[in-house]
Amino acid sequence: NIYAVKVLDRNQRGGYDSIIRGINWSIEQNVDIILMSLGGRTYSKELDKVIKKASKKGITIVSAVGNGGLSTQDTITYPAKLEGVIGIGATNNKNERWFKSSRGEGIDVMAPGENIYGTTLDNKTVKQSGTSVAAAYTTGVIALLKQHDN
């Protein structure tokens, strides 16, 4: 089963409290994988704690690292920076780092993230780019591997 857990508002904004509630709900549902295509710049002890709780339950946690790669500084966002989270960066069509994929500590995997075809809620096909796309791509692969193991 795939669950969409809404933790952000219609403007794609929200705090760690709603993300923590979403992770706790996911733990209660005994999910296998949590994908978080979101990020924040500040560390949260509470977020770190709930991610460790999910990891101890055997849940694989995947997060986009952020699209702040135009900077030469470390722009990796939380939760991708946290231990127990697989941080996903994006590659372009030449298998190089996509120019906006964040840089720094916390990138565990790079995956296709430029001009990836997807669908909108009204079933239209669109090209999308970003670390969120790469993280979704990676999560699909992880789900297939988990299914194969079962």
C-alpha positions in Angstrom: 0.0 0.0 0.0 1.1 3.6 -0.7 0.0 6.3 1.8 0.2 10.0 1.1 0.7 11.7 4.4 0.1 15.5 4.2 2.4 17.4 6.5 2.7 20.7 4.6 0.0 23.3 3.8 -1.1 24.3 0.3 1.9 26.6 0.0 4.2 23.7 0.8 5.1 25.1 4.2 4.9 23.5 7.6 6.9 23.0 10.7 8.7 20.0 12.2 5.7 19.4 14.5 3.5 18.3 11.6 6.3 16.3 10.0 6.9 14.5 13.4 3.1 13.7 13.6 3.3 12.3 10.0 6.2 10.1 10.9 4.5 8.9 14.0 1.4 8.1 12.0 3.5 6.2 9.5 5.1 4.2 12.3 1.6 3.3 13.7 0.6 2.1 10.2 3.7 -0.2 10.1 4.9 1.2 6.8 8.1 -0.1 5.2 9.4 3.2 3.7 9.0 6.8 4.5 9.8 9.3 1.7 10.2 13.0 2.7 10.5 15.3 -0.3 10.9 18.3 2.0 13.5 19.9 4.1 14.4 22.5 6.6 17.7 24.3 7.5 17.6 23.9 11.3 18.3 20.8 13.4 15.4 19.5 15.5 16.1 17.1 18.4 12.4 15.9 18.2 12.7 15.1 14.5 16.0 13.3 15.1 14.3 11.3 17.9 11.3 10.2 15.9 13.5 9.2 12.9 15.6 7.1 15.2 12.3 5.5 16.5 11.2 4.7 12.9 14.7 3.3 12.0 14.6 1.0 15.1 11.2 -0.3 13.8 13.0 -1.3 10.5 11.5 1.6 8.4 13.7 2.8 5.6 13.7 6.6 5.6 14.5 8.5 2.4 14.8 12.3 2.0 15.6 14.8 -0.7 18.7 16.8 0.2 17.4 20.1 -1.2 17.8 22.2 -4.3 20.2 24.8 -2.9 23.1 23.7 -5.1 23.8 27.1 -6.7 25.7 27.9 -3.5 29.2 26.4 -3.0 28.3 26.1 0.7 26.8 23.0 2.5 23.1 23.4 1.7 21.9 19.9 2.6 18.6 20.2 4.5 17.1 18.3 7.4 16.0 15.5 7.6 18.5 14.3 5.0 21.4 15.3 7.2 20.2 13.1 10.1 21.7 9.7 10.8 19.3 6.9 9.7 18.1 8.9 6.7 19.1 8.1 3.1 19.8 11.5 1.6 19.2 11.7 -2.1 20.8 14.2 -4.5 19.9 14.6 -8.2 21.8 14.0 -11.4 21.2 15.5 -14.8 20.7 13.7 -18.1 24.5 13.3 -18.5 24.7 11.5 -15.1 26.4 14.6 -13.5 25.3 16.5 -10.4 22.2 18.4 -11.4 23.2 22.1 -11.0 20.6 22.8 -8.2 21.2 19.6 -6.2 22.4 20.7 -2.8 26.0 20.1 -1.9 27.6 18.9 1.4 27.4 16.3 4.1 24.4 14.1 4.0 24.2 12.9 0.3 24.1 9.1 0.3 22.8 8.4 -3.2 22.5 10.4 -6.4 19.6 9.5 -8.7 18.0 10.9 -11.9 16.4 14.2 -11.1 16.3 16.3 -14.3 13.4 16.3 -16.8 11.8 13.2 -15.3 8.3 12.6 -16.6 5.5 12.4 -14.0 1.8 13.0 -13.8 -0.2 15.8 -12.2 -3.3 15.2 -10.1 -5.5 15.7 -13.2 -3.5 13.0 -15.1 -1.5 15.3 -17.3 2.1 14.4 -18.1 4.8 16.9 -17.0 8.6 17.0 -16.8 9.8 17.7 -13.3 13.3 18.3 -11.9 14.8 18.3 -8.4 16.0 16.3 -5.5 12.4 15.5 -4.6 12.0 13.7 -8.0 15.3 11.9 -7.5 14.2 10.8 -4.0 10.9 9.5 -5.3 12.7 7.6 -8.0 15.1 6.1 -5.4 12.2 5.2 -3.1 10.5 3.3 -6.0 13.7 1.2 -6.4 13.9 0.6 -2.7 10.3 -0.6 -2.7 11.0 -3.0 -5.5 14.0 -4.4 -3.7 12.0 -4.9 -0.5 9.2 -6.6 -2.5 11.8 -8.9 -4.1 13.3 -9.8 -0.7 9.8 -10.8 0.5 
